[in-house]
Amino acid sequence: MGRISMNQLRQYDEAEYYFENAISADPNYIETYPHFADYLLYTKAYKRLLKLVEFACTLKGINVNGMNHRKALALEAMHEFKDAKRVLKTMINECFYDEDIEFYKRELKRVKKKITRTKPQKKKKSKTKA
């Protein structure tokens, strides 16, 4: 119901209610976590998403890289580019599939571009004659 409320009905408060109830009813049901994380990403609840990912990654059978990707996206949205870069590098090292590795490398490349764009530019000293 949370996914339907979020994706089709666009009733985000209702979606949050359903996701929270699903997790409280069965915290070990791993299928809820990625969708709830997407909800938190869409609604810009980044700090809450980071806590959810931290907990979800302790559950047996969860797609850890999938959850960490959402974590990297949240960190990027929060302008914590170096932390997002660190998470993506870890994910690349833990991947089993070439397609996933290439995808995360492209994500890392995008974050690196943002790091260089947001670095403060050094002012050039002008040579003036006195």
Protein Blocks (a to p, Z undefined) as FASTA:
>chain_A
ZZmmmmmnopaklmmmmmmmmmmmmmmlmklmmmmmmmmmmnopmklmmmmmmmmmmpgh
iafklmmmmmmmmmmmnopaklmmmmmmmmmmmpcbfklmmmmmmmmmmmmmmmmmmpcc
ddddddddZZ
